[in-house]
Amino acid sequence: MGVALPSVHGPHVPQHPQPQPEKLHWRLGTSTNRCTRERVISHTCECRTVLFELRAAGGVYYIRRTDRTSDPVGLAFLARAVWETEGYLHRRALEVWDRLLVGLAV
């Protein structure tokens, strides 16, 4: 009899947002980290081409959006675009994350 492993299946972000969602300000992410230590607090399911992560770095929380859409024109740098929100305090980050998961923020 095997040991039961915890589920690593994260939630799905709705394909179509709710009417009049909050529009988040996304900026192109960089290859450098915000600080020397970052951690993923929560993440969405890996089965979608767009993955979201709630992250913490140096007491600042933000959401990272990774678009793994295939690259139809041969521009390899576009094949994995990473975007990040501005930094939030903990309470606001959790609020934005929850809104994103139910389609009230995009």
N, C-alpha and C positions, 0 to 999 in steps of 0.2 A: 504494500500500500504506500503510495507516494505522499509527499508533503504538499499541502495546498499552498500555492504561490499567490501573492496578492495580484490583483488585476492591474495591468499597466495601460489599459484602455482608457484614454481620457475622454472628456465630453466633446461633442461636435458643436461648432459654431454654425448657426443656421445659414443655409445657402442664400436666403433672401431675408434682409433685415426687416424689422418692424417699420411701419410708417413713421417718417420724421425721426430717424435715429440720431443720437448725438454723434457728431462728426469729430473723430479724434484727429489730432495733428500728428501725422506720421512723417518722420524724417529718415532719409536713407541711412541705414546702419553702417558702421565702419568695421574694419577687421580688428581694430583695437578695442579692448574692453574698457568699460567705464572706470573700473578700478582693478586692483590685483585679484580681488576675490568677488566672484559673482555666484549666485545660486539660483536655480530654477525653483520657484515656489509651487507652480502648477503649470500644466500644459494641456493642450487639446490633443485629440486623437491623431496618431501618425498616418491614418489611412487617407487623409485628405491632402491635396496638393499644397494647401496653405495651412501652416502650423503656427499656433500662437503659444507664447510662453509668458507667464507672469514671472518677472525676475527681480532680484534684489541685489544691489551693489552699493556698499558703503552707506547703508541707511536710506538709500533712495530706491524706490520701486518704479518699474516701468514694464511695458508690454513689448515684446519682440514678435514681429510677424515675419515668417520665412515663407516665401513663395517658391515652391519647387516645381513650377509649371515647366513643361518641356520647352526647349529653345528652338522654335521653328525657323529662325533666320541665321542660326550658327554663331550667335554672339554668346559665348560661354559665360561671360560675366553676368548676363541677365538670367541665366538658367536657375540661379539660386539667389534671388534678391532678398535682402534682409532690411526690414524697416523697424524703427523703434519710436515709441511715444516719448513725450517729455517725461521728466522724472516727477514722481508723485510721493506724497507722504503715504504711510501705510493704509490709513482708512480710505483715502481717495482712490488708491490703487485697487483695493478690494472692490470698491464700488464700481469702478470702470471695468474691471475684469468680469464682475457679475453681469453688468449691462452688455458687455460684448458676447458673453455666452448665451444670452437670450435674444440677441438681435436688436438690442436697444442702443447699441453703439457700433460704429463702423470706422 
